[in-house]
Amino acid sequence: MEFLCGIKGDGFVLLCSDTAATQQIITIKHDEDKLIEVDDRILMGISGEPGDRVQFSEYVSANVRLSALRNETRLSTSAVAHYARGELAAALRKRPYSTNLLIAGYDDHEGKEGEGGKEEGKTGEASLFWMDYLATMHKMNVGGTGYGSYFVLSMLDRLWRPKLTVPEALEMMEKGVAEVLKRLVVAPPAYVIKIVDREGIRVLKTIRTTESSGGGGGGEQQPAAAVAVA
């Protein structure tokens, strides 16, 4: 019963995932990090079978870092998304990965020459890509995967607007988590929300419930303080 969701705002992207590691009907632990830092400004949310999830996320992260070392330049968010899609597509006819992804990032763009021959400063753009195990990819404003996303995507799509601020996006994400806890039969007990923007990647908020299952709202949400990621 996984939940993975992303919201693109004005110069940032929020990603939220549950932190439960499960195998069939067994919960292994409640502190699994499914939001993987590919580099200092690219974040990959990944869900699916535990083995495939770990193997594919490590494979993509390692190759993106190797490319940055070899070419002395970092890959853009779009380049990382297309690379991951290519690897999923190549694996389809060999040994498919049972994983679904959200790839979020922030990229700087060099300034262009403006009026009077003056060069404008650097500008940045945040982007969010949704990808499934069949290597289907779309650039999204809001996206999600897992059973929990069935209950929240229509709500987030209705609430989303251009120039969305961080507090507004965080409020939307909290509403989505509350909906999952209320309506999903077996809702995960803990969630983490991370942000990626010009300043990098950091944990914005964690949400924990007092009970380990959903169905009727579960327990009270107990958000922890924001914690910076080095």
VEXTORBA-333993 format. One line per 3 residues: number of its first residue (from 1); for each residue x, y, z of N, C-alpha, C, O. Coordinates in nm, 3 decimals, padded with zeros to 5 digits, m for minus. Example, Ala and Ser with C-alpha at 12.3 -4.5 7.8 and 13.67 -1.06 7.14 Angstrom:
2
1 = 01.319 m00.569 00.780 01.230 m00.450 00.780 01.320 m00.330 00.780 01.424 m00.332 00.846; 01.285 m00.225 00.708 01.367 m00.106 00.714 01.290 00.003 00.787 01.341 00.114 00.804
This chain:
230
1 = 00.084 m00.120 00.000 00.000 00.000 00.000 00.087 00.124 00.000 00.082 00.204 00.093; 00.167 00.140 m00.105 00.262 00.251 m00.108 00.195 00.380 m00.152 00.090 00.380 m00.214; 00.261 00.492 m00.116 00.214 00.624 m00.156 00.334 00.708 m00.196 00.428 00.724 m00.119
4 = 00.330 00.762 m00.318 00.436 00.847 m00.369 00.371 00.959 m00.448 00.291 00.933 m00.538; 00.404 01.083 m00.415 00.335 01.196 m00.475 00.431 01.313 m00.492 00.523 01.330 m00.412; 00.411 01.394 m00.596 00.494 01.510 m00.622 00.412 01.629 m00.667 00.311 01.613 m00.736
7 = 00.456 01.750 m00.628 00.391 01.874 m00.667 00.499 01.972 m00.713 00.594 01.999 m00.640; 00.484 02.025 m00.833 00.576 02.126 m00.886 00.522 02.264 m00.854 00.406 02.295 m00.880; 00.608 02.349 m00.798 00.571 02.485 m00.766 00.656 02.585 m00.840 00.721 02.552 m00.939
10 = 00.656 02.706 m00.793 00.733 02.814 m00.855 00.878 02.807 m00.810 00.915 02.867 m00.709; 00.961 02.733 m00.885 01.102 02.722 m00.853 01.136 02.610 m00.755 01.245 02.610 m00.697; 01.046 02.517 m00.735 01.070 02.405 m00.644 00.978 02.290 m00.677 00.880 02.306 m00.750
13 = 01.010 02.172 m00.623 00.924 02.055 m00.631 00.919 01.991 m00.494 01.022 01.975 m00.428; 00.801 01.953 m00.450 00.785 01.874 m00.327 00.759 01.729 m00.366 00.678 01.701 m00.454; 00.828 01.637 m00.299 00.801 01.494 m00.312 00.765 01.439 m00.175 00.825 01.474 m00.074
16 = 00.667 01.351 m00.175 00.623 01.287 m00.050 00.614 01.137 m00.073 00.565 01.093 m00.176; 00.660 01.059 00.023 00.646 00.913 00.016 00.623 00.858 00.155 00.656 00.920 00.255; 00.566 00.738 00.158 00.558 00.668 00.285 00.696 00.611 00.317 00.783 00.607 00.230
19 = 00.716 00.567 00.439 00.847 00.515 00.481 00.839 00.370 00.524 00.926 00.322 00.598; 00.737 00.299 00.479 00.720 00.159 00.518 00.789 00.065 00.418 00.772 00.080 00.297; 00.866 m00.029 00.469 00.925 m00.134 00.387 00.848 m00.262 00.416 00.848 m00.311 00.529
22 = 00.782 m00.317 00.313 00.696 m00.434 00.334 00.734 m00.546 00.239 00.794 m00.523 00.134; 00.697 m00.667 00.276 00.712 m00.784 00.191 00.586 m00.867 00.206 00.564 m00.931 00.309; 00.502 m00.864 00.103 00.371 m00.929 00.107 00.290 m00.874 00.224 00.257 m00.755 00.222
25 = 00.256 m00.953 00.324 00.173 m00.905 00.434 00.257 m00.865 00.555 00.201 m00.834 00.661; 00.388 m00.864 00.542 00.477 m00.836 00.655 00.538 m00.697 00.641 00.590 m00.662 00.535; 00.531 m00.618 00.747 00.600 m00.490 00.753 00.738 m00.512 00.813 00.750 m00.561 00.926
28 = 00.842 m00.476 00.738 00.979 m00.499 00.783 01.028 m00.384 00.870 01.086 m00.406 00.976; 01.004 m00.260 00.825 01.045 m00.145 00.905 00.965 m00.022 00.861 00.898 m00.024 00.758; 00.974 00.085 00.941 00.896 00.206 00.916 00.984 00.327 00.889 00.936 00.440 00.898
31 = 01.111 00.307 00.855 01.199 00.422 00.830 01.274 00.408 00.697 01.388 00.454 00.685; 01.210 00.346 00.598 01.273 00.330 00.468 01.265 00.462 00.390 01.158 00.521 00.378; 01.379 00.507 00.338 01.383 00.630 00.260 01.365 00.596 00.112 01.454 00.538 00.051
34 = 01.250 00.631 00.055 01.221 00.603 m00.085 01.243 00.726 m00.173 01.215 00.722 m00.293; 01.293 00.834 m00.114 01.326 00.955 m00.189 01.477 00.965 m00.196 01.541 01.007 m00.100; 01.534 00.925 m00.310 01.678 00.908 m00.325 01.741 01.033 m00.387 01.691 01.085 m00.487
37 = 01.850 01.081 m00.327 01.922 01.196 m00.381 02.017 01.148 m00.491 02.116 01.081 m00.464; 01.986 01.183 m00.615 02.070 01.147 m00.728 02.192 01.238 m00.733 02.304 01.192 m00.753; 02.170 01.369 m00.715 02.278 01.462 m00.691 02.223 01.573 m00.601 02.116 01.558 m00.543
40 = 02.296 01.685 m00.590 02.255 01.785 m00.492 02.127 01.859 m00.529 02.071 01.929 m00.445; 02.079 01.844 m00.655 01.956 01.911 m00.695 01.861 01.821 m00.772 01.769 01.871 m00.837; 01.881 01.692 m00.767 01.790 01.598 m00.833 01.748 01.491 m00.733 01.831 01.426 m00.671
43 = 01.618 01.475 m00.720 01.561 01.382 m00.623 01.475 01.281 m00.697 01.394 01.318 m00.782; 01.492 01.153 m00.664 01.416 01.047 m00.729 01.333 00.973 m00.627 01.385 00.911 m00.535; 01.201 00.980 m00.645 01.111 00.900 m00.563 01.081 00.770 m00.636 01.048 00.772 m00.755
46 = 01.091 00.658 m00.568 01.078 00.529 m00.634 00.996 00.434 m00.547 01.016 00.425 m00.426; 00.904 00.363 m00.611 00.821 00.265 m00.540 00.821 00.136 m00.620 00.859 00.134 m00.737; 00.778 00.029 m00.555 00.773 m00.100 m00.622 00.831 m00.210 m00.536 00.842 m00.196 m00.414
49 = 00.868 m00.321 m00.599 00.927 m00.433 m00.527 01.058 m00.389 m00.459 01.139 m00.321 m00.521; 01.078 m00.427 m00.332 01.195 m00.378 m00.258 01.329 m00.401 m00.327 01.412 m00.310 m00.332; 01.351 m00.521 m00.381 01.478 m00.549 m00.447 01.499 m00.465 m00.571 01.606 m00.408 m00.590
52 = 01.396 m00.456 m00.656 01.405 m00.375 m00.777 01.423 m00.228 m00.742 01.499 m00.157 m00.808; 01.353 m00.183 m00.640 01.359 m00.042 m00.601 01.501 m00.003 m00.561 01.553 00.099 m00.607; 01.563 m00.082 m00.477 01.698 m00.052 m00.430 01.799 m00.065 m00.543 01.885 00.022 m00.560
55 = 01.790 m00.173 m00.619 01.887 m00.197 m00.726 01.881 m00.088 m00.832 01.985 m00.036 m00.874; 01.760 m00.054 m00.878 01.749 00.044 m00.986 01.788 00.184 m00.940 01.853 00.257 m01.015; 01.749 00.222 m00.819 01.785 00.355 m00.769 01.936 00.370 m00.753 01.991 00.475 m00.786
58 = 02.002 00.267 m00.702 02.147 00.273 m00.687 02.216 00.274 m00.823 02.316 00.344 m00.842; 02.163 00.196 m00.918 02.221 00.190 m01.052 02.214 00.326 m01.121 02.314 00.372 m01.177; 02.097 00.389 m01.117 02.081 00.520 m01.182 02.168 00.625 m01.113 02.236 00.702 m01.181
61 = 02.166 00.628 m00.980 02.245 00.728 m00.906 02.394 00.715 m00.935 02.463 00.815 m00.956; 02.444 00.592 m00.935 02.586 00.569 m00.957 02.628 00.611 m01.098 02.734 00.671 m01.115; 02.546 00.581 m01.198 02.581 00.616 m01.335 02.569 00.765 m01.362 02.645 00.820 m01.441
64 = 02.475 00.832 m01.297 02.465 00.978 m01.310 02.589 01.044 m01.249 02.642 01.140 m01.306; 02.635 00.995 m01.136 02.755 01.052 m01.074 02.880 01.021 m01.156 02.971 01.104 m01.167; 02.885 00.901 m01.214 02.998 00.866 m01.299 03.003 00.957 m01.422 03.110 01.001 m01.463
67 = 02.887 00.984 m01.481 02.882 01.074 m01.596 02.930 01.214 m01.559 03.001 01.278 m01.637; 02.892 01.262 m01.440 02.936 01.394 m01.396 03.087 01.400 m01.377 03.149 01.501 m01.408; 03.147 01.291 m01.327 03.292 01.287 m01.308 03.366 01.280 m01.442 03.467 01.348 m01.461
70 = 03.315 01.199 m01.533 03.381 01.182 m01.663 03.374 01.309 m01.748 03.472 01.346 m01.812; 03.259 01.375 m01.747 03.237 01.489 m01.836 03.252 01.624 m01.767 03.243 01.729 m01.830; 03.276 01.621 m01.636 03.297 01.742 m01.557 03.178 01.839 m01.569 03.196 01.961 m01.568
73 = 03.061 01.785 m01.579 02.939 01.865 m01.579 02.823 01.779 m01.531 02.819 01.659 m01.559; 02.731 01.839 m01.460 02.618 01.763 m01.408 02.510 01.749 m01.513 02.495 01.835 m01.600; 02.437 01.639 m01.506 02.325 01.616 m01.596 02.204 01.697 m01.549 02.184 01.717 m01.429
76 = 02.124 01.742 m01.643 02.001 01.812 m01.608 01.896 01.711 m01.560 01.912 01.590 m01.577; 01.790 01.764 m01.501 01.681 01.677 m01.455 01.620 01.600 m01.572 01.590 01.481 m01.560; 01.601 01.668 m01.685 01.546 01.603 m01.804 01.637 01.492 m01.853 01.590 01.385 m01.893
79 = 01.769 01.517 m01.852 01.863 01.415 m01.898 01.859 01.292 m01.808 01.863 01.179 m01.858; 01.852 01.312 m01.677 01.844 01.200 m01.583 01.715 01.122 m01.605 01.715 00.998 m01.603; 01.604 01.193 m01.625 01.476 01.127 m01.647 01.479 01.044 m01.775 01.430 00.931 m01.776
82 = 01.535 01.099 m01.882 01.542 01.024 m02.008 01.638 00.906 m01.997 01.615 00.801 m02.058; 01.745 00.922 m01.920 01.836 00.809 m01.899 01.765 00.696 m01.824 01.775 00.579 m01.862; 01.695 00.731 m01.716 01.623 00.629 m01.639 01.517 00.561 m01.725 01.499 00.439 m01.717
85 = 01.448 00.639 m01.808 01.347 00.581 m01.896 01.412 00.483 m01.995 01.357 00.377 m02.022; 01.528 00.520 m02.048 01.597 00.432 m02.141 01.637 00.300 m02.077 01.629 00.195 m02.140; 01.681 00.306 m01.953 01.720 00.183 m01.883 01.599 00.095 m01.854 01.607 m00.027 m01.865
88 = 01.486 00.156 m01.817 01.363 00.078 m01.796 01.316 00.014 m01.925 01.274 m00.102 m01.926; 01.323 00.090 m02.036 01.279 00.037 m02.166 01.368 m00.078 m02.211 01.319 m00.178 m02.265; 01.501 m00.065 m02.189 01.593 m00.172 m02.229 01.571 m00.298 m02.147 01.590 m00.409 m02.197
91 = 01.532 m00.280 m02.021 01.513 m00.396 m01.933 01.381 m00.468 m01.958 01.362 m00.580 m01.913; 01.289 m00.404 m02.030 01.157 m00.464 m02.051 01.165 m00.601 m02.117 01.088 m00.691 m02.083; 01.256 m00.617 m02.211 01.266 m00.743 m02.287 01.376 m00.834 m02.234 01.406 m00.937 m02.294
94 = 01.435 m00.796 m02.121 01.537 m00.879 m02.059 01.490 m00.923 m01.921 01.445 m01.035 m01.901; 01.502 m00.831 m01.827 01.457 m00.859 m01.691 01.391 m00.732 m01.638 01.460 m00.647 m01.580; 01.258 m00.717 m01.656 01.190 m00.591 m01.621 01.204 m00.555 m01.474 01.205 m00.642 m01.387
97 = 01.214 m00.424 m01.448 01.211 m00.372 m01.311 01.066 m00.341 m01.275 00.995 m00.276 m01.351; 01.024 m00.387 m01.158 00.889 m00.357 m01.110 00.896 m00.231 m01.023 00.883 m00.238 m00.901; 00.917 m00.117 m01.088 00.931 00.009 m01.017 00.857 00.121 m01.090 00.843 00.118 m01.212
100 = 00.809 00.217 m01.014 00.750 00.340 m01.066 00.825 00.458 m01.005 00.864 00.453 m00.888; 00.845 00.563 m01.083 00.933 00.671 m01.040 00.869 00.809 m01.052 00.782 00.832 m01.136; 00.915 00.898 m00.966 00.897 01.042 m00.981 01.037 01.103 m00.972 01.107 01.082 m00.873
103 = 01.077 01.177 m01.074 01.208 01.241 m01.074 01.188 01.392 m01.073 01.126 01.448 m01.163; 01.241 01.457 m00.969 01.225 01.601 m00.951 01.362 01.665 m00.944 01.458 01.605 m00.896; 01.371 01.789 m00.994 01.500 01.856 m00.988 01.488 02.003 m01.017 01.383 02.053 m01.058
106 = 01.599 02.073 m00.995 01.609 02.216 m01.022 01.734 02.239 m01.105 01.842 02.193 m01.069; 01.718 02.311 m01.216 01.830 02.336 m01.308 01.848 02.485 m01.330 01.752 02.558 m01.352; 01.975 02.529 m01.325 02.008 02.667 m01.359 02.024 02.679 m01.509 02.072 02.587 m01.575
109 = 01.983 02.793 m01.562 02.001 02.822 m01.704 02.085 02.948 m01.717 02.064 03.045 m01.645; 02.180 02.946 m01.810 02.264 03.063 m01.831 02.179 03.180 m01.878 02.082 03.164 m01.952; 02.219 03.301 m01.834 02.146 03.422 m01.873 02.159 03.452 m02.021 02.261 03.423 m02.082
112 = 02.054 03.510 m02.077 02.054 03.546 m02.218 02.079 03.696 m02.232 02.056 03.773 m02.139; 02.124 03.736 m02.349 02.150 03.877 m02.374 02.019 03.950 m02.390 01.937 03.916 m02.475; 01.999 04.050 m02.307 01.874 04.125 m02.308 01.885 04.252 m02.389 01.973 04.265 m02.474
115 = 01.795 04.346 m02.361 01.793 04.474 m02.433 01.918 04.555 m02.399 01.964 04.553 m02.285; 01.970 04.625 m02.497 02.089 04.707 m02.475 02.217 04.627 m02.467 02.321 04.681 m02.429; 02.211 04.498 m02.504 02.331 04.416 m02.502 02.373 04.369 m02.365 02.480 04.312 m02.350
118 = 02.290 04.392 m02.263 02.323 04.350 m02.127 02.282 04.205 m02.106 02.176 04.161 m02.151; 02.370 04.131 m02.038 02.341 03.990 m02.013 02.260 03.975 m01.885 02.300 04.024 m01.779; 02.150 03.909 m01.895 02.067 03.886 m01.779 02.129 03.777 m01.691 02.208 03.696 m01.739
121 = 02.093 03.778 m01.564 02.148 03.681 m01.471 02.094 03.541 m01.494 02.005 03.519 m01.576; 02.149 03.446 m01.420 02.105 03.307 m01.432 01.961 03.293 m01.384 01.920 03.356 m01.287; 01.887 03.211 m01.454 01.752 03.179 m01.412 01.744 03.029 m01.386 01.828 02.953 m01.435
124 = 01.646 02.987 m01.312 01.633 02.846 m01.279 01.494 02.795 m01.306 01.398 02.872 m01.313; 01.483 02.664 m01.320 01.355 02.602 m01.347 01.348 02.468 m01.275 01.442 02.389 m01.280; 01.236 02.444 m01.208 01.212 02.315 m01.145 01.127 02.230 m01.238 01.047 02.283 m01.315
127 = 01.145 02.100 m01.232 01.068 02.011 m01.319 01.038 01.880 m01.247 01.111 01.840 m01.156; 00.930 01.816 m01.288 00.885 01.690 m01.229 00.847 01.594 m01.340 00.769 01.628 m01.429; 00.903 01.473 m01.335 00.875 01.371 m01.435 00.816 01.248 m01.368 00.865 01.202 m01.265
130 = 00.709 01.195 m01.428 00.645 01.072 m01.382 00.682 00.959 m01.477 00.685 00.977 m01.598; 00.709 00.842 m01.421 00.750 00.728 m01.503 00.697 00.599 m01.440 00.697 00.585 m01.318; 00.650 00.506 m01.524 00.603 00.378 m01.471 00.696 00.265 m01.514 00.795 00.288 m01.583
133 = 00.664 00.144 m01.475 00.752 00.030 m01.499 00.759 m00.010 m01.646 00.847 m00.086 m01.685; 00.666 00.041 m01.727 00.668 00.016 m01.871 00.747 00.123 m01.947 00.744 00.126 m02.070; 00.816 00.210 m01.874 00.900 00.316 m01.932 00.816 00.425 m01.999 00.865 00.493 m02.089
136 = 00.693 00.441 m01.957 00.611 00.555 m02.001 00.650 00.677 m01.918 00.655 00.668 m01.795; 00.676 00.789 m01.981 00.723 00.906 m01.909 00.644 01.030 m01.950 00.614 01.048 m02.068; 00.612 01.115 m01.852 00.544 01.241 m01.879 00.600 01.348 m01.786 00.634 01.320 m01.671
139 = 00.609 01.470 m01.836 00.643 01.584 m01.752 00.514 01.636 m01.690 00.417 01.664 m01.761; 00.514 01.650 m01.556 00.389 01.675 m01.485 00.398 01.800 m01.397 00.508 01.846 m01.364; 00.282 01.853 m01.361 00.273 01.953 m01.254 00.245 01.886 m01.120 00.301 01.925 m01.018
142 = 00.159 01.786 m01.122 00.137 01.699 m01.006 00.141 01.555 m01.056 00.094 01.526 m01.166; 00.194 01.466 m00.977 00.202 01.326 m01.016 00.207 01.237 m00.896 00.237 01.281 m00.785; 00.176 01.111 m00.916 00.179 01.018 m00.805 00.168 00.874 m00.853 00.132 00.848 m00.968
145 = 00.198 00.783 m00.764 00.186 00.642 m00.792 00.158 00.568 m00.663 00.180 00.622 m00.554; 00.110 00.448 m00.674 00.072 00.371 m00.555 m00.077 00.383 m00.528 m00.144 00.471 m00.583; m00.129 00.296 m00.443 m00.271 00.296 m00.411 m00.316 00.429 m00.352 m00.426 00.476 m00.380
148 = m00.231 00.489 m00.270 m00.269 00.616 m00.207 m00.294 00.726 m00.306 m00.377 00.814 m00.281; m00.224 00.724 m00.419 m00.240 00.831 m00.518 m00.378 00.831 m00.582 m00.423 00.933 m00.633; m00.447 00.715 m00.579 m00.581 00.708 m00.637 m00.676 00.808 m00.571 m00.770 00.857 m00.634
151 = m00.651 00.838 m00.445 m00.743 00.923 m00.368 m00.706 01.071 m00.371 m00.787 01.154 m00.330; m00.587 01.106 m00.420 m00.541 01.243 m00.403 m00.511 01.316 m00.534 m00.511 01.439 m00.536; m00.486 01.245 m00.644 m00.442 01.312 m00.766 m00.547 01.409 m00.821 m00.512 01.518 m00.865
154 = m00.673 01.371 m00.818 m00.777 01.462 m00.868 m00.787 01.587 m00.781 m00.807 01.697 m00.833; m00.772 01.571 m00.650 m00.776 01.686 m00.560 m00.658 01.779 m00.584 m00.675 01.901 m00.590; m00.536 01.722 m00.598 m00.417 01.804 m00.621 m00.425 01.874 m00.756 m00.383 01.989 m00.769
157 = m00.479 01.806 m00.857 m00.493 01.866 m00.989 m00.588 01.986 m00.983 m00.568 02.085 m01.053; m00.692 01.976 m00.902 m00.787 02.087 m00.889 m00.728 02.204 m00.812 m00.758 02.320 m00.843; m00.643 02.176 m00.713 m00.587 02.282 m00.629 m00.462 02.346 m00.689 m00.424 02.457 m00.652
160 = m00.397 02.274 m00.783 m00.271 02.327 m00.837 m00.295 02.450 m00.922 m00.397 02.463 m00.989; m00.198 02.542 m00.917 m00.200 02.661 m01.001 m00.057 02.706 m01.027 00.032 02.670 m00.951; m00.033 02.783 m01.133 00.102 02.836 m01.155 00.142 02.929 m01.041 00.057 02.982 m00.971
163 = 00.272 02.947 m01.023 00.326 03.035 m00.918 00.289 02.985 m00.778 00.272 03.065 m00.686; 00.278 02.854 m00.763 00.246 02.795 m00.633 00.362 02.818 m00.537 00.477 02.796 m00.574; 00.333 02.862 m00.415 00.437 02.886 m00.315 00.462 02.761 m00.232 00.382 02.667 m00.235
166 = 00.573 02.760 m00.157 00.606 02.644 m00.074 00.499 02.618 00.032 00.456 02.503 00.045; 00.455 02.719 00.110 00.349 02.690 00.209 00.221 02.635 00.147 00.157 02.548 00.205; 00.184 02.686 00.029 00.063 02.637 m00.037 00.080 02.493 m00.082 m00.012 02.412 m00.067
169 = 00.197 02.461 m00.139 00.222 02.323 m00.183 00.228 02.228 m00.065 00.178 02.116 m00.073; 00.288 02.271 00.045 00.295 02.187 00.165 00.156 02.161 00.220 00.126 02.050 00.263; 00.071 02.263 00.219 m00.067 02.244 00.266 m00.142 02.144 00.177 m00.217 02.060 00.227
172 = m00.119 02.152 00.045 m00.180 02.056 m00.047 m00.133 01.915 m00.017 m00.214 01.821 m00.014; m00.002 01.899 00.006 00.052 01.766 00.033 m00.003 01.710 00.164 m00.032 01.591 00.172; m00.017 01.794 00.265 m00.073 01.749 00.393 m00.219 01.706 00.376 m00.263 01.610 00.439
175 = m00.293 01.776 00.292 m00.431 01.736 00.264 m00.434 01.600 00.195 m00.521 01.518 00.221; m00.338 01.578 00.106 m00.330 01.449 00.038 m00.300 01.335 00.133 m00.363 01.229 00.125; m00.205 01.356 00.224 m00.171 01.253 00.322 m00.291 01.226 00.413 m00.319 01.110 00.446
178 = m00.361 01.331 00.454 m00.479 01.313 00.539 m00.585 01.230 00.468 m00.653 01.149 00.531; m00.599 01.251 00.336 m00.697 01.174 00.259 m00.657 01.027 00.252 m00.743 00.939 00.261; m00.529 01.001 00.235 m00.481 00.863 00.232 m00.508 00.795 00.366 m00.557 00.682 00.369
181 = m00.476 00.863 00.475 m00.498 00.806 00.608 m00.646 00.780 00.634 m00.681 00.687 00.707; m00.731 00.860 00.577 m00.875 00.848 00.600 m00.938 00.738 00.516 m01.029 00.669 00.563; m00.890 00.720 00.392 m00.964 00.636 00.297 m00.895 00.505 00.260 m00.962 00.411 00.218
184 = m00.764 00.497 00.274 m00.694 00.374 00.236 m00.709 00.269 00.347 m00.689 00.300 00.464; m00.742 00.148 00.309 m00.770 00.043 00.408 m00.650 00.019 00.499 m00.664 00.017 00.622; m00.533 00.002 00.439 m00.411 m00.018 00.519 m00.314 00.093 00.482 m00.228 00.075 00.395
187 = m00.327 00.207 00.548 m00.243 00.323 00.517 m00.111 00.313 00.592 m00.111 00.276 00.710; 00.000 00.345 00.528 00.129 00.347 00.598 00.125 00.447 00.714 00.055 00.548 00.707; 00.200 00.421 00.821 00.191 00.506 00.941 00.279 00.630 00.939 00.261 00.718 01.022
190 = 00.374 00.639 00.846 00.467 00.753 00.846 00.497 00.798 00.704 00.500 00.717 00.610; 00.517 00.930 00.690 00.543 00.990 00.560 00.651 01.096 00.574 00.664 01.160 00.679; 00.728 01.115 00.468 00.831 01.219 00.467 00.810 01.306 00.344 00.781 01.256 00.236
193 = 00.825 01.437 00.362 00.811 01.534 00.254 00.945 01.604 00.235 00.998 01.663 00.329; 01.000 01.596 00.114 01.127 01.662 00.081 01.104 01.766 m00.026 01.013 01.754 m00.108; 01.188 01.869 m00.023 01.182 01.975 m00.122 01.314 01.983 m00.197 01.420 01.963 m00.138
196 = 01.308 02.011 m00.327 01.427 02.036 m00.407 01.408 02.171 m00.475 01.308 02.193 m00.543; 01.505 02.261 m00.456 01.498 02.395 m00.516 01.639 02.447 m00.537 01.735 02.370 m00.537; 01.652 02.577 m00.554 01.783 02.638 m00.579 01.883 02.608 m00.467 02.003 02.597 m00.493
199 = 01.834 02.594 m00.345 01.921 02.570 m00.230 01.962 02.424 m00.214 02.048 02.393 m00.132; 01.903 02.335 m00.292 01.936 02.193 m00.283 01.818 02.111 m00.235 01.702 02.146 m00.258; 01.849 02.000 m00.167 01.748 01.906 m00.120 01.746 01.905 00.032 01.852 01.905 00.096
202 = 01.629 01.904 00.090 01.618 01.896 00.235 01.482 01.839 00.275 01.386 01.844 00.198; 01.476 01.785 00.395 01.350 01.735 00.449 01.268 01.853 00.497 01.314 01.932 00.580; 01.147 01.865 00.445 01.061 01.976 00.484 00.973 01.940 00.604 00.950 02.022 00.692
205 = 00.926 01.815 00.605 00.836 01.774 00.715 00.822 01.623 00.717 00.831 01.558 00.613; 00.801 01.569 00.835 00.764 01.428 00.848 00.629 01.420 00.918 00.598 01.503 01.004; 00.550 01.323 00.880 00.417 01.303 00.939 00.410 01.161 00.991 00.435 01.066 00.917
208 = 00.375 01.146 01.117 00.361 01.014 01.179 00.224 01.004 01.243 00.170 01.102 01.294; 00.169 00.884 01.241 00.041 00.859 01.305 00.062 00.774 01.428 00.165 00.707 01.442; m00.035 00.777 01.517 m00.024 00.701 01.641 m00.062 00.556 01.623 m00.038 00.473 01.712
211 = m00.123 00.523 01.505 m00.161 00.385 01.477 m00.094 00.341 01.349 m00.061 00.425 01.265; m00.075 00.210 01.333 00.000 00.156 01.219 m00.086 00.124 01.099 m00.034 00.072 01.001; m00.215 00.153 01.103 m00.299 00.124 00.987 m00.399 00.235 00.969 m00.427 00.312 01.061
214 = m00.454 00.242 00.847 m00.553 00.345 00.815 m00.692 00.294 00.844 m00.715 00.229 00.946; m00.785 00.326 00.753 m00.922 00.282 00.773 m00.993 00.369 00.873 m00.989 00.339 00.993; m01.058 00.476 00.829 m01.130 00.562 00.920 m01.045 00.669 00.981 m01.084 00.728 01.082
217 = m00.932 00.697 00.926 m00.856 00.812 00.972 m00.737 00.778 01.056 m00.651 00.863 01.075; m00.728 00.654 01.109 m00.610 00.617 01.185 m00.595 00.703 01.307 m00.691 00.725 01.382; m00.473 00.752 01.328 m00.448 00.833 01.446 m00.421 00.976 01.408 m00.437 01.016 01.293
220 = m00.381 01.053 01.508 m00.354 01.194 01.490 m00.218 01.215 01.425 m00.123 01.144 01.457; m00.209 01.310 01.334 m00.082 01.339 01.269 00.008 01.414 01.366 m00.036 01.507 01.434; 00.135 01.373 01.372 00.230 01.437 01.461 00.352 01.479 01.379 00.448 01.404 01.370
223 = 00.348 01.600 01.320 00.460 01.643 01.237 00.583 01.671 01.318 00.575 01.726 01.427; 00.699 01.634 01.264 00.827 01.663 01.328 00.883 01.792 01.269 00.835 01.841 01.167; 00.985 01.846 01.335 01.047 01.967 01.286 01.122 01.941 01.157 01.167 01.829 01.131
226 = 01.134 02.046 01.075 01.208 02.032 00.950 01.355 02.005 00.979 01.413 02.064 01.070; 01.415 01.918 00.900 01.554 01.881 00.919 01.629 01.903 00.789 01.585 01.854 00.684; 01.738 01.973 00.792 01.815 01.999 00.671 01.898 01.876 00.635 01.948 01.806 00.722
229 = 01.910 01.851 00.504 01.993 01.741 00.455 02.123 01.797 00.405 02.124 01.889 00.324; 02.235 01.741 00.454 02.365 01.793 00.413 02.390 01.765 00.267 02.495 01.801 00.214
